[in-house]
Amino acid sequence: MGGASRAGSRMRTSAIAASSLGGFLATARDATDPSINAWVDSIKQRGLSAKNTALEVVQRLIPSGGSVDEESAKHAMDNAIAHLYEMDPATDIFNLTDDQIASLMAYTVAFDVYNRVQLELGRVFEKLKYAPQLVQNRLGQVLDYIIVVVNRSMEKVRAGGVERPMRDIANAALRDALTVFAES
C-alpha cells in the first residue's frame, strides 16, 4: 500500500464513511435532528428487514454513482453493519450504544482495509496458483487479523477520555491501524 501515511491518505474516504455512519447513528439514537427523525420513522413504518434497513442507511450516507473509493467505503459500511448483526442479531441499528457505534465505525474501516488487502493478495494467490479453499481460508484469517487490529486501535483512541469528533476518532484509528500494518 506504500506506507502508513500514503495508505491513510488513500483511505480518507473510509474514515469519512466511518465517522458519517457513527455520527448519523448517534443522531438517530438521540433523536436530535428532525429530518433524521422523520427518515428513521419512515424506515420503521415500512417494516424493513435488518438487511434492508442497513442498505437504506448506507444509501442515505453514500448515494449511488460514486468514485471507486466511495463504492469501496459503501461496501465496507454494508459489510460492517452485517457483521454487527452477525455478532448480535437482536441489535436495533437506530438505538446503538456508544460502544456499538465505535465497533461499527471500526468494522467499517476494517472492511475497507480488507477490501484493499484482498485485491493485493488476490493477485499474489493467483500467480502462485493456490487452491481456492486455501485462498478463502487465508483471506478469512487476514480479515480476522485486520478486525482485531482496527478494533484495538479504536479502543486506544477512545481510551483517552477526551470527547472528540467522530471524524477525528475514525482518522486516528485508521492511522494507528495502518502503522501496525506498515510495521508488520
C-alpha positions as CSV (number, residue, x, y, z in Angstrom):
1,M,0.0,0.0,0.0
2,G,3.0,2.3,0.1
3,G,3.4,3.0,3.8
4,A,1.0,4.1,6.6
5,S,0.8,7.8,5.7
6,R,0.3,7.1,2.0
7,A,-2.3,4.4,2.7
8,G,-4.0,6.7,5.2
9,S,-4.4,9.5,2.6
10,R,-5.7,6.9,0.0
11,M,-8.2,5.7,2.6
12,R,-9.5,9.1,3.7
13,T,-12.9,8.2,2.3
14,S,-13.1,5.2,4.6
15,A,-12.5,7.3,7.7
16,I,-15.1,9.8,6.4
17,A,-17.6,7.0,5.9
18,A,-17.0,5.5,9.3
19,S,-17.4,8.9,11.0
20,S,-20.5,9.7,9.0
21,L,-22.0,6.4,10.0
22,G,-21.1,6.9,13.6
23,G,-22.5,10.5,13.7
24,F,-25.6,9.5,11.8
25,L,-26.5,6.6,14.1
26,A,-25.7,8.6,17.3
27,T,-28.0,11.4,16.0
28,A,-30.7,8.8,15.1
29,R,-30.4,7.3,18.6
30,D,-30.5,10.6,20.4
31,A,-33.3,11.9,18.1
32,T,-31.7,15.4,17.9
33,D,-32.3,16.1,14.2
34,P,-35.9,16.4,12.9
35,S,-35.0,15.4,9.3
36,I,-33.2,12.3,10.5
37,N,-36.0,11.5,13.0
38,A,-38.5,11.7,10.1
39,W,-36.4,9.5,7.9
40,V,-35.9,6.9,10.7
41,D,-39.7,7.0,11.4
42,S,-40.4,6.3,7.7
43,I,-37.9,3.4,7.7
44,K,-39.6,1.9,10.8
45,Q,-43.1,2.3,9.3
46,R,-42.0,0.4,6.2
47,G,-41.2,-2.6,8.4
48,L,-38.0,-3.4,6.6
49,S,-35.8,-6.3,7.5
50,A,-32.5,-5.6,9.3
51,K,-30.6,-6.2,6.0
52,N,-32.8,-3.8,4.0
53,T,-32.7,-1.2,6.8
54,A,-28.9,-1.4,6.7
55,L,-29.0,-0.9,2.9
56,E,-31.2,2.2,3.4
57,V,-28.7,3.6,6.0
58,V,-25.8,3.1,3.6
59,Q,-27.7,4.5,0.7
60,R,-28.6,7.6,2.7
61,L,-25.0,8.2,3.7
62,I,-23.3,7.3,0.4
63,P,-25.6,7.7,-2.6
64,S,-25.0,5.6,-5.8
65,G,-22.7,6.6,-8.6
66,G,-19.7,7.5,-6.5
67,S,-16.0,7.1,-7.1
68,V,-14.1,3.8,-6.6
69,D,-13.2,4.9,-3.1
70,E,-16.8,5.8,-2.3
71,E,-18.0,2.4,-3.6
72,S,-15.4,0.6,-1.6
73,A,-16.5,2.6,1.5
74,K,-20.1,1.8,0.8
75,H,-19.3,-1.9,0.5
76,A,-17.3,-1.8,3.7
77,M,-20.1,0.0,5.5
78,D,-22.6,-2.6,4.4
79,N,-20.3,-5.4,5.5
80,A,-19.7,-3.7,8.8
81,I,-23.5,-3.5,9.5
82,A,-23.9,-7.1,8.5
83,H,-21.0,-8.1,10.8
84,L,-22.7,-6.1,13.7
85,Y,-25.9,-8.1,13.2
86,E,-23.9,-11.3,13.0
87,M,-22.4,-10.5,16.4
88,D,-25.7,-9.6,17.9
89,P,-28.8,-10.4,15.8
90,A,-31.2,-8.5,18.2
91,T,-29.4,-5.2,17.5
92,D,-31.6,-2.2,16.9
93,I,-29.5,-0.1,14.5
94,F,-31.3,3.1,15.5
95,N,-30.6,2.5,19.2
96,L,-27.0,1.6,19.4
97,T,-24.8,2.2,22.5
98,D,-21.6,4.3,22.1
99,D,-19.6,1.1,22.2
100,Q,-21.6,-0.5,19.4
101,I,-21.3,2.7,17.3
102,A,-17.5,2.7,17.9
103,S,-17.4,-1.0,16.9
104,L,-19.4,-0.3,13.8
105,M,-17.0,2.5,12.8
106,A,-14.0,0.2,13.4
107,Y,-15.7,-2.6,11.3
108,T,-16.2,-0.1,8.5
109,V,-12.5,0.9,8.5
110,A,-11.5,-2.8,8.9
111,F,-13.6,-4.0,6.0
112,D,-12.3,-1.2,3.7
113,V,-8.7,-2.1,4.7
114,Y,-9.6,-5.8,4.0
115,N,-11.1,-4.9,0.6
116,R,-7.8,-3.3,-0.5
117,V,-5.6,-6.0,1.0
118,Q,-7.8,-8.7,-0.7
119,L,-7.1,-7.1,-4.0
120,E,-3.4,-7.2,-3.5
121,L,-3.3,-10.7,-2.0
122,G,-5.7,-12.0,-4.8
123,R,-3.0,-11.2,-7.3
124,V,-0.4,-13.0,-5.3
125,F,-2.6,-16.0,-4.8
126,E,-3.5,-16.1,-8.4
127,K,0.2,-16.1,-9.5
128,L,1.1,-18.8,-7.0
129,K,-1.9,-20.9,-8.1
130,Y,-3.2,-21.9,-4.6
131,A,-6.3,-24.0,-4.2
132,P,-9.5,-21.8,-3.8
133,Q,-10.2,-23.3,-0.4
134,L,-6.8,-22.4,0.9
135,V,-7.1,-18.9,-0.5
136,Q,-10.5,-18.4,1.2
137,N,-9.1,-19.8,4.5
138,R,-6.1,-17.4,4.3
139,L,-8.3,-14.4,3.4
140,G,-10.6,-15.2,6.4
141,Q,-7.5,-15.2,8.6
142,V,-6.5,-11.8,7.2
143,L,-9.9,-10.4,7.8
144,D,-9.9,-11.6,11.4
145,Y,-6.5,-10.1,12.0
146,I,-7.5,-6.7,10.4
147,I,-10.6,-6.6,12.6
148,V,-8.6,-7.2,15.7
149,V,-6.0,-4.6,14.9
150,V,-8.5,-1.9,13.9
151,N,-10.7,-2.6,17.0
152,R,-7.6,-2.3,19.2
153,S,-6.8,1.0,17.5
154,M,-10.3,2.2,18.0
155,E,-10.2,1.3,21.7
156,K,-6.9,3.0,22.1
157,V,-8.2,6.2,20.5
158,R,-11.4,6.1,22.6
159,A,-9.5,5.4,25.9
160,G,-8.1,8.9,26.1
161,G,-11.2,10.1,27.9
162,V,-11.4,13.3,25.8
163,E,-14.5,13.9,23.8
164,R,-13.5,14.0,20.1
165,P,-15.4,14.5,16.9
166,M,-16.3,11.2,15.1
167,R,-14.0,12.1,12.2
168,D,-11.0,12.6,14.5
169,I,-11.7,9.2,16.1
170,A,-12.0,7.4,12.8
171,N,-8.9,9.1,11.3
172,A,-6.8,8.3,14.4
173,A,-7.9,4.7,14.5
174,L,-7.2,4.3,10.8
175,R,-3.8,5.9,11.1
176,D,-2.9,3.7,14.1
177,A,-4.0,0.5,12.4
178,L,-2.1,1.3,9.2
179,T,1.0,2.0,11.2
180,V,0.7,-1.5,12.7
181,F,0.4,-3.0,9.1
182,A,3.3,-0.9,7.8
183,E,5.5,-2.3,10.6
184,S,4.3,-5.9,10.0
